[in-house]
Amino acid sequence: MGARGAPSRRRQAGRRPRYLPTGSFPFLLLLLLLCIQLGGGQKKKENLLAEKVEQLMEWSSRRSVFRMNGDKFRKFIKAPPRNYSMIVMFTALQPQRQCSVCRLANEEYQILANSWRYSSAFCNKLFFSKVDYDEGTDIFQQLNINSAPTFMHFPPKGRPKRADTFDLQRIGFGAEQLAKWIADRTDVHIRVFRPPNYSGTIALALLVSLVGGLLYLRRNNLEFIYNKTGWAMVSLCIVFAMTSGQMWNHIRGPPYAHKNPHNGQVSYIHGSSQVQFVAESHIILVLNAAITMGMVLLNEAATSKGDVGKRRIVNCH
């Protein structure tokens, strides 16, 4: 055993230790420095993101919709890092702009933002802001926005897509429509809570009181209830209101008209066949009423027993 083990010990004693090549040390040192730098950069990015979210949460605690100028827009929306979605309304609320649509849209936008701010699901993944044309003209030019109001969604990663711009002309700017669009883009569902409005209740109470008082005063003579002409007029008013699109106006809440902010031209008829202005429905109502009145006059002229000359004049007109 001793004789056989001696050569093995001599071979082990004759082996030389292996060392890494001399050129590997600078490479390892560079790799270590790179890892340290990447770790420091990641930590710095996390701290910057935390500061941005903290600032946005502070603004949201004060106002559901906070205003942004060019510097804030570039810092909190355009510049990374960002792990939150931002809904921005580009508008023109200054009195000299005379944008009535912007004021109406701003009210609906405020209702939506308040519903999100005071809901139990509120978190730091979604924020609401607005950019006024007079405070951020450069932003309008940068995004090539030439009309107001315009609603856009800026996702946490990447650039906004075509669907991230709200189709205001086709859908309208109601808070419920905006909430549905936000749910499609962010998977955040907002239940809209509107402030109580007692104007409808008061108007109904006044109408009931008026009708009740009239019936009480005429309690000894209620023949007017059986007046066919009166009921016909009431029926025609309801038909005119429904056929002109008043119910659509009540549901969608479109603007009365649209004023182009560039040339000041006012449009009373919408260019799309799926949308209308309130003024457009009023025009249709007047036209329908005029046609109906003309048909009634023709019928009266044909069936009345008055002067033949007057009947001919009415028929010609």
Sine and cosine of phi, psi and omega as CSV:
sin_phi,cos_phi,sin_psi,cos_psi,sin_omega,cos_omega
0.00,0.00,-0.67,0.75,-0.02,-1.00
-0.92,0.40,-0.59,0.81,-0.02,-1.00
-0.94,0.33,-0.61,0.79,0.00,-1.00
-0.96,0.30,-0.48,0.88,-0.04,-1.00
-0.98,0.18,-0.32,0.95,-0.06,-1.00
-0.92,0.40,-0.73,0.69,0.01,-1.00
-0.87,0.49,-0.57,0.82,0.01,-1.00
-0.90,0.44,-0.65,0.76,0.01,-1.00
-0.92,0.40,-0.59,0.81,0.01,-1.00
-0.92,0.39,-0.61,0.79,0.02,-1.00
-0.91,0.40,-0.64,0.76,0.03,-1.00
-0.91,0.42,-0.62,0.78,-0.01,-1.00
-0.94,0.34,-0.45,0.89,-0.04,-1.00
-0.99,0.11,-0.17,0.98,0.00,-1.00
-0.95,0.31,0.62,-0.78,0.02,-1.00
-0.98,-0.18,0.64,-0.77,0.02,-1.00
-0.91,0.42,0.59,-0.81,0.00,-1.00
-1.00,-0.08,0.71,-0.70,0.01,-1.00
-0.88,-0.47,0.46,-0.89,0.09,-1.00
-0.93,0.38,0.50,-0.87,0.04,-1.00
-0.86,0.52,0.53,-0.85,-0.05,-1.00
-0.88,0.48,-0.54,0.84,-0.04,-1.00
-0.96,0.27,-0.10,0.99,-0.02,-1.00
-0.98,0.19,-0.43,0.90,-0.05,-1.00
-0.90,0.43,-0.70,0.71,0.07,-1.00
-0.88,0.48,-0.58,0.82,0.01,-1.00
-0.92,0.40,-0.70,0.71,0.03,-1.00
-0.90,0.44,-0.63,0.78,0.03,-1.00
-0.90,0.44,-0.67,0.74,0.03,-1.00
-0.90,0.43,-0.65,0.76,0.02,-1.00
-0.90,0.43,-0.64,0.77,0.03,-1.00
-0.90,0.43,-0.69,0.72,0.03,-1.00
-0.89,0.45,-0.61,0.79,0.01,-1.00
-0.91,0.42,-0.66,0.75,0.02,-1.00
-0.90,0.44,-0.65,0.76,0.02,-1.00
-0.90,0.43,-0.66,0.75,-0.01,-1.00
-0.92,0.39,-0.66,0.76,0.02,-1.00
-0.91,0.42,-0.65,0.76,0.04,-1.00
-0.90,0.44,-0.65,0.76,0.05,-1.00
-0.92,0.39,-0.62,0.79,0.03,-1.00
-0.91,0.41,-0.62,0.78,0.04,-1.00
-0.91,0.42,-0.65,0.76,0.03,-1.00
-0.91,0.42,-0.65,0.76,0.02,-1.00
-0.91,0.42,-0.63,0.78,0.02,-1.00
-0.91,0.42,-0.65,0.76,0.03,-1.00
-0.90,0.43,-0.65,0.76,0.02,-1.00
-0.91,0.41,-0.65,0.76,0.02,-1.00
-0.90,0.44,-0.67,0.74,0.03,-1.00
-0.90,0.44,-0.67,0.75,0.01,-1.00
-0.89,0.46,-0.64,0.77,0.03,-1.00
-0.90,0.43,-0.66,0.75,0.00,-1.00
-0.91,0.42,-0.71,0.71,0.01,-1.00
-0.90,0.43,-0.64,0.76,0.02,-1.00
-0.89,0.45,-0.65,0.76,0.02,-1.00
-0.92,0.40,-0.67,0.75,0.02,-1.00
-0.91,0.42,-0.63,0.78,0.04,-1.00
-0.91,0.41,-0.59,0.81,0.04,-1.00
-0.91,0.41,-0.69,0.73,0.05,-1.00
-0.90,0.44,-0.64,0.76,-0.01,-1.00
-0.92,0.40,-0.51,0.86,0.03,-1.00
-0.93,0.36,-0.42,0.91,0.02,-1.00
-1.00,0.03,-0.72,0.70,-0.01,-1.00
-0.65,-0.76,0.65,-0.76,0.01,-1.00
-0.92,0.39,-0.55,0.83,0.04,-1.00
-0.85,-0.53,0.91,-0.41,-0.01,-1.00
-0.97,-0.24,0.52,-0.85,-0.05,-1.00
-0.99,0.11,0.49,-0.87,0.00,-1.00
-0.73,-0.69,0.66,-0.75,0.16,-0.99
-0.97,-0.24,-0.18,-0.98,-0.06,-1.00
-0.88,0.47,-0.70,0.72,-0.04,-1.00
-0.91,0.41,-0.72,0.70,0.00,-1.00
-0.91,0.42,-0.62,0.79,0.00,-1.00
-0.89,0.46,-0.71,0.71,-0.01,-1.00
-0.93,0.36,-0.54,0.84,-0.05,-1.00
-0.98,0.20,-0.71,0.71,-0.16,-0.99
-0.99,-0.13,-0.26,0.97,-0.05,-1.00
-0.89,-0.47,-0.74,0.68,-0.08,-1.00
-0.99,0.11,-0.62,0.79,-0.12,-0.99
-1.00,0.08,0.72,-0.70,0.14,-0.99
-0.97,0.24,0.25,-0.97,-0.02,1.00
-0.99,0.13,0.38,-0.92,0.00,-1.00
-0.42,-0.91,0.79,-0.61,0.04,-1.00
-0.85,-0.52,0.37,0.93,-0.06,-1.00
-0.75,-0.66,0.39,-0.92,0.08,-1.00
-0.99,-0.11,0.57,-0.82,0.00,-1.00
-0.80,-0.60,0.82,-0.58,0.11,-0.99
-0.99,-0.17,0.82,-0.57,-0.07,-1.00
-0.84,-0.54,0.75,-0.66,0.13,-0.99
-0.97,-0.24,0.89,-0.46,0.08,-1.00
-1.00,-0.04,0.87,-0.48,-0.19,-0.98
-0.62,-0.78,0.01,-1.00,0.04,-1.00
-0.59,-0.81,1.00,0.03,-0.13,-0.99
-0.99,-0.13,-0.03,1.00,0.00,-1.00
-0.92,0.38,0.61,-0.79,-0.06,-1.00
-0.84,0.54,-0.58,0.82,-0.04,-1.00
-0.93,0.37,-0.29,0.96,0.03,-1.00
-0.98,0.20,-0.39,0.92,0.04,-1.00
0.78,0.62,0.73,0.68,-0.01,-1.00
-0.98,-0.21,1.00,-0.01,0.00,-1.00
-0.92,0.39,-0.55,0.83,0.03,-1.00
-0.89,0.46,-0.61,0.79,-0.02,-1.00
-0.89,0.45,-0.63,0.78,0.00,-1.00
-0.92,0.39,-0.68,0.73,0.02,-1.00
-0.91,0.42,-0.69,0.72,0.02,-1.00
-0.91,0.42,-0.58,0.82,0.01,-1.00
-0.91,0.42,-0.60,0.80,0.04,-1.00
-0.90,0.44,-0.70,0.71,0.02,-1.00
-0.92,0.40,-0.63,0.78,0.01,-1.00
-0.90,0.43,-0.61,0.79,0.02,-1.00
-0.93,0.38,-0.63,0.78,0.05,-1.00
-0.88,0.48,-0.69,0.72,0.01,-1.00
-0.90,0.44,-0.73,0.69,-0.02,-1.00
-0.90,0.43,-0.63,0.77,0.05,-1.00
-0.91,0.42,-0.62,0.79,0.03,-1.00
-0.88,0.48,-0.62,0.79,0.04,-1.00
-0.96,0.28,-0.66,0.75,-0.07,-1.00
-0.90,0.44,-0.62,0.79,-0.09,-1.00
-0.98,-0.22,0.27,0.96,0.07,-1.00
-1.00,0.02,0.33,-0.94,0.00,-1.00
-0.95,0.32,-0.31,0.95,-0.03,-1.00
-1.00,0.00,0.09,1.00,-0.05,-1.00
-0.87,0.49,0.72,-0.70,0.01,-1.00
-0.48,-0.88,-0.06,-1.00,-0.05,-1.00
-1.00,-0.06,0.44,0.90,0.02,-1.00
-0.98,-0.19,-0.12,0.99,-0.03,-1.00
-0.53,-0.85,0.74,-0.67,0.01,-1.00
-0.71,-0.70,0.41,-0.91,0.00,-1.00
-0.87,-0.50,0.73,-0.69,0.02,-1.00
-0.56,-0.83,0.14,-0.99,0.04,-1.00
-0.56,-0.83,0.49,-0.87,0.02,-1.00
-0.83,-0.56,0.88,-0.48,0.04,-1.00
-1.00,0.08,0.59,-0.81,-0.06,-1.00
-0.86,0.51,-0.62,0.78,-0.04,-1.00
-0.97,0.24,-0.21,0.98,0.03,-1.00
-0.96,-0.29,-0.22,0.97,-0.02,-1.00
-0.55,-0.84,0.80,0.59,0.00,-1.00
-0.87,0.50,-0.59,0.81,-0.01,-1.00
-0.91,0.42,-0.51,0.86,0.03,-1.00
-0.94,0.34,-0.67,0.75,0.06,-1.00
-0.85,0.52,-0.69,0.73,0.00,-1.00
-0.93,0.36,-0.62,0.79,-0.02,-1.00
-0.90,0.43,-0.64,0.77,-0.02,-1.00
-1.00,-0.02,0.01,1.00,0.03,-1.00
0.86,0.51,0.70,0.71,0.04,-1.00
-0.99,-0.11,0.87,-0.50,-0.05,-1.00
-0.88,-0.47,0.24,0.97,0.05,-1.00
-0.54,-0.84,0.45,-0.89,0.02,-1.00
-0.67,-0.74,0.59,-0.81,0.02,1.00
-0.99,0.14,0.42,-0.91,0.07,-1.00
-0.69,-0.73,0.73,-0.68,0.01,-1.00
-0.94,-0.33,0.74,-0.67,0.01,-1.00
-0.72,-0.69,0.54,-0.84,0.09,-1.00
-0.94,-0.34,0.79,-0.61,0.05,-1.00
-0.95,-0.31,0.94,-0.33,-0.09,-1.00
-0.95,0.31,0.25,-0.97,0.01,-1.00
-0.88,0.47,-0.54,0.84,-0.03,-1.00
-0.74,-0.68,0.61,-0.79,0.06,-1.00
0.99,0.13,0.00,-1.00,-0.01,-1.00
-1.00,-0.04,0.41,-0.91,0.05,-1.00
-0.89,0.45,0.64,-0.77,0.06,-1.00
-1.00,-0.08,-0.01,-1.00,-0.04,-1.00
-0.89,0.45,-0.62,0.79,0.00,-1.00
-0.95,0.32,-0.21,0.98,0.04,-1.00
-0.98,0.18,-0.03,1.00,0.13,-0.99
-0.97,-0.24,0.85,-0.53,-0.08,-1.00
-0.94,0.35,0.74,-0.68,-0.02,-1.00
-0.99,0.14,0.99,0.14,-0.08,-1.00
-0.92,0.40,-0.63,0.77,-0.08,-1.00
-0.92,0.40,-0.53,0.85,-0.06,-1.00
-1.00,-0.05,-0.57,0.82,-0.13,-0.99
-0.98,-0.20,-0.50,0.87,-0.14,-0.99
1.00,-0.08,0.03,-1.00,-0.08,-1.00
-0.87,-0.50,0.48,0.87,0.07,-1.00
-0.91,0.42,0.48,-0.87,-0.03,-1.00
-0.88,0.48,-0.60,0.80,0.00,-1.00
-0.92,0.39,-0.64,0.77,0.03,-1.00
-0.92,0.40,-0.64,0.77,0.05,-1.00
-0.91,0.42,-0.64,0.77,0.01,-1.00
-0.90,0.44,-0.64,0.77,0.03,-1.00
-0.91,0.42,-0.65,0.76,0.03,-1.00
-0.90,0.44,-0.66,0.75,0.01,-1.00
-0.91,0.42,-0.62,0.78,0.04,-1.00
-0.89,0.45,-0.59,0.81,0.03,-1.00
-0.93,0.36,-0.55,0.84,-0.08,-1.00
-1.00,-0.01,-0.47,0.88,-0.13,-0.99
-0.83,-0.56,-0.16,0.99,-0.10,-0.99
0.90,0.44,0.34,0.94,0.09,-1.00
-0.97,-0.22,0.89,-0.46,-0.05,-1.00
-0.99,-0.14,0.83,-0.56,-0.04,-1.00
-0.91,-0.41,0.82,-0.57,0.10,-0.99
-1.00,-0.02,0.87,-0.49,-0.11,-0.99
-0.98,0.18,0.80,-0.60,0.09,-1.00
-0.91,-0.42,0.91,-0.42,0.01,-1.00
-1.00,-0.06,0.58,-0.82,0.07,-1.00
-0.90,0.43,0.54,-0.84,-0.03,-1.00
-0.87,0.48,0.70,-0.72,0.01,-1.00
-0.83,-0.56,0.93,-0.36,-0.07,-1.00
-0.99,-0.13,0.13,0.99,-0.04,-1.00
-0.91,0.41,-0.64,0.77,0.02,-1.00
-0.90,0.43,-0.66,0.75,0.02,-1.00
-0.90,0.43,-0.67,0.75,0.01,-1.00
-0.91,0.41,-0.67,0.74,0.01,-1.00
-0.89,0.45,-0.65,0.76,0.03,-1.00
-0.91,0.42,-0.65,0.76,0.02,-1.00
-0.90,0.44,-0.65,0.76,0.04,-1.00
-0.91,0.42,-0.65,0.76,0.01,-1.00
-0.90,0.43,-0.70,0.71,0.03,-1.00
-0.89,0.46,-0.64,0.77,0.02,-1.00
-0.91,0.43,-0.65,0.76,0.00,-1.00
-0.90,0.43,-0.72,0.69,0.01,-1.00
-0.91,0.42,-0.67,0.74,0.02,-1.00
-0.89,0.45,-0.66,0.75,0.04,-1.00
-0.91,0.42,-0.63,0.78,0.03,-1.00
-0.90,0.43,-0.68,0.73,0.04,-1.00
-0.91,0.42,-0.57,0.82,0.01,-1.00
-0.93,0.37,-0.66,0.75,0.01,-1.00
-0.93,0.36,-0.53,0.85,-0.02,-1.00
-0.97,-0.23,0.46,0.89,-0.09,-1.00
-0.89,0.46,-0.42,0.91,0.01,-1.00
-1.00,0.04,-0.15,0.99,-0.02,-1.00
-0.56,-0.83,1.00,-0.03,-0.05,-1.00
-0.96,-0.29,0.43,0.90,0.00,-1.00
-0.92,0.38,-0.39,0.92,-0.03,-1.00
-0.91,0.42,-0.34,0.94,0.03,-1.00
-0.91,0.42,-0.48,0.88,-0.03,-1.00
-1.00,-0.07,0.24,0.97,0.00,-1.00
-0.97,0.26,0.92,-0.40,-0.04,-1.00
-0.92,0.39,-0.60,0.80,0.00,-1.00
-0.90,0.44,-0.66,0.75,0.01,-1.00
-0.89,0.45,-0.71,0.71,0.03,-1.00
-0.92,0.40,-0.55,0.83,0.05,-1.00
-0.90,0.43,-0.65,0.76,0.02,-1.00
-0.91,0.42,-0.67,0.75,0.03,-1.00
-0.89,0.46,-0.69,0.73,0.01,-1.00
-0.89,0.46,-0.66,0.75,0.01,-1.00
-0.90,0.43,-0.62,0.78,0.03,-1.00
-0.88,0.47,-0.67,0.74,0.03,-1.00
-0.90,0.43,-0.68,0.74,0.00,-1.00
-0.90,0.44,-0.70,0.72,0.01,-1.00
-0.87,0.49,-0.67,0.74,-0.02,-1.00
-0.90,0.43,-0.67,0.75,-0.05,-1.00
-0.97,0.26,-0.66,0.75,-0.03,-1.00
-0.96,0.28,-0.34,0.94,0.01,-1.00
-1.00,0.06,-0.16,0.99,0.05,-1.00
0.99,-0.11,0.38,0.92,0.00,-1.00
-0.92,0.39,-0.56,0.83,0.04,-1.00
-0.92,0.39,-0.62,0.79,0.06,-1.00
-0.89,0.46,-0.65,0.76,0.04,-1.00
-0.89,0.47,-0.64,0.77,-0.02,-1.00
-0.92,0.39,-0.58,0.81,-0.03,-1.00
-0.99,0.17,-0.71,0.70,-0.11,-0.99
-1.00,0.02,-0.44,0.90,-0.01,-1.00
0.90,0.43,0.78,0.63,0.01,-1.00
-0.97,0.26,0.29,-0.96,0.06,-1.00
-0.96,0.29,0.31,-0.95,0.01,-1.00
-0.93,0.37,-0.65,0.76,0.04,-1.00
-0.40,-0.91,0.05,-1.00,-0.01,-1.00
-0.78,-0.63,0.78,-0.62,0.04,-1.00
-0.94,-0.34,0.85,-0.53,0.01,-1.00
-0.92,0.39,0.86,-0.52,-0.05,-1.00
-0.93,0.38,-0.26,0.97,-0.06,-1.00
-1.00,0.00,-0.75,0.66,-0.05,-1.00
-0.94,-0.33,-0.06,1.00,0.04,-1.00
0.97,0.25,0.11,0.99,-0.02,-1.00
-0.96,0.27,0.71,-0.70,-0.03,-1.00
-0.98,-0.17,0.77,-0.64,0.02,-1.00
-0.94,-0.34,0.81,-0.59,0.02,-1.00
-0.98,-0.19,-0.26,0.97,0.02,-1.00
-0.86,-0.52,0.80,-0.60,-0.05,-1.00
-0.97,0.25,0.54,-0.84,-0.02,-1.00
-0.97,0.24,-0.34,0.94,-0.01,-1.00
-1.00,-0.03,0.50,-0.87,0.02,-1.00
-0.99,0.12,-0.10,0.99,-0.04,-1.00
-0.96,-0.27,-0.02,1.00,-0.03,-1.00
-0.71,-0.71,0.45,-0.89,0.06,-1.00
-0.55,-0.84,0.39,-0.92,0.13,-0.99
-1.00,-0.05,0.30,-0.95,0.04,-1.00
-0.90,0.44,-0.63,0.78,0.02,-1.00
-0.88,0.48,-0.57,0.82,0.02,-1.00
-0.90,0.44,-0.66,0.75,0.03,-1.00
-0.92,0.39,-0.55,0.83,0.05,-1.00
-0.92,0.39,-0.63,0.77,0.04,-1.00
-0.89,0.45,-0.69,0.72,0.02,-1.00
-0.90,0.44,-0.63,0.77,0.02,-1.00
-0.87,0.48,-0.71,0.70,0.00,-1.00
-0.90,0.44,-0.66,0.75,0.00,-1.00
-0.90,0.43,-0.69,0.72,0.04,-1.00
-0.89,0.46,-0.66,0.75,0.02,-1.00
-0.90,0.43,-0.64,0.77,0.01,-1.00
-0.91,0.42,-0.66,0.75,0.02,-1.00
-0.91,0.42,-0.68,0.73,0.01,-1.00
-0.90,0.43,-0.67,0.74,0.04,-1.00
-0.89,0.46,-0.62,0.78,0.05,-1.00
-0.90,0.44,-0.65,0.76,0.04,-1.00
-0.91,0.42,-0.63,0.78,0.03,-1.00
-0.91,0.42,-0.67,0.74,0.01,-1.00
-0.91,0.42,-0.64,0.77,0.05,-1.00
-0.89,0.46,-0.66,0.75,0.01,-1.00
-0.92,0.40,-0.66,0.75,0.02,-1.00
-0.91,0.41,-0.63,0.78,0.00,-1.00
-0.92,0.40,-0.55,0.84,-0.02,-1.00
-0.98,0.21,-0.47,0.88,-0.10,-1.00
-0.97,-0.25,-0.23,0.97,-0.03,-1.00
-0.97,0.25,0.30,-0.95,-0.03,-1.00
-0.93,-0.36,0.45,0.89,-0.02,-1.00
-0.99,0.15,-0.33,-0.94,-0.01,-1.00
-0.89,0.46,0.70,-0.71,-0.02,-1.00
-0.91,0.42,-0.60,0.80,0.01,-1.00
-0.89,0.45,-0.68,0.73,0.02,-1.00
-0.91,0.41,-0.62,0.79,0.01,-1.00
-0.90,0.44,-0.64,0.77,0.03,-1.00
-0.91,0.42,-0.65,0.76,0.01,-1.00
-0.88,0.48,-0.69,0.72,0.00,-1.00
-0.90,0.44,-0.66,0.75,0.02,-1.00
-0.89,0.45,-0.64,0.77,0.01,-1.00
-0.91,0.42,-0.63,0.78,0.00,-1.00
-0.95,0.30,0.00,0.00,0.00,0.00
